[in-house]
Amino acid sequence: MATPEATAMSDAVRVAGALVGGGIALGLGALGAALGDGMAGSQTIAAIARQPEIESKARTTFFLTVGLVEAMYFINLVFVVLFVYVFNKV
């Protein structure tokens, strides 16, 4: 039978591990979103510089791409909240 101190320490370690893992996941997700947005923006600028007549089509595609990239970050945020605060209560 585990002592109350050992149980409390085990719970604290589990919570700390969940929070650190969630922070790492969010940090890497933010890094990926920033890289994705930057790459989409640079390629849009390059496409418009090569063919100025496709500016409206390139801009539409750019905003669609940025929206999808940012949506993936917010999905990552939902998973972190789910794993840290919901699954950690077991």
N, C-alpha and C positions, 0 to 999 in steps of 0.2 A: 504494500500500500504506500503510495507516494505521500510525502508530507505536503502540507499546504504551501510551504515555501518553495518546494520543488515544482509544484503545480503552477504557482504564480510565476516563477522564473520561466517555465516552459511556455506559458501563455505570452509572457513579455517577449520572448525570443521569436515566437511565431508571429506576433503582431509586428515586431521590428523587421523581420524578414519580409513580410508581406508589404510593408510600407517602402522598404528599400527597393524591393523588386518592382513595385509599382512606379516608384520614382525613376528607376532606370528605364522601364518600358516607356514612360511618358517622355523622358528626355530623348531617347532614341527615335520615338515617333515624331517628336517636334523637329529633330534634326532631319529626318527623312522628308517631312512635309516642307521644310525650308529648302532642301536640295531640289525636291520636285518642282516647287514653285519657281525657283531660280532657273532651273533648266527649261521649264516651259516658257518663261518670260524671255530668256535669251534666244531661244529658237523662234519665238514669235517675232522678236525684233529683227532677227536675221532674215526671216521669211519676208517681212514687210520691206526690208532694205533691198532684197533681191527683186521682188515684184510688188511695187507699191499698189497696184490695182487690186490685190487680194486682201487689202487691209481689213475690210469688214469681216470677211470669212475667217481670216487668221485670228482676229480679235475674238470672234465668237468661239472658235475652237480653244483659244487660250483660256477664256473664262470658264468653259466647260471643264477643261483639264484641271484648272486651279480648284474648282468646286469639288471635283472628285478627289483630288489629293487632300484637300482640307477635310472632306468627309471621312476619309480613312483615319485621319488623326482623331476626330471626334469619336469614331467607333472604337479606337484604341483607348480613349479616355473612358468610355462606358465599360469596356472590359476591365480596365484597372479598378474602377470603382466596384464593379461586380466582384472581382477576385479579392480585393482588399477588405471591403466592408461586408460583403454578403457571405462569401465562402469561408472567411476567416472566423465566423461565429460558431463553427462546428466544434 
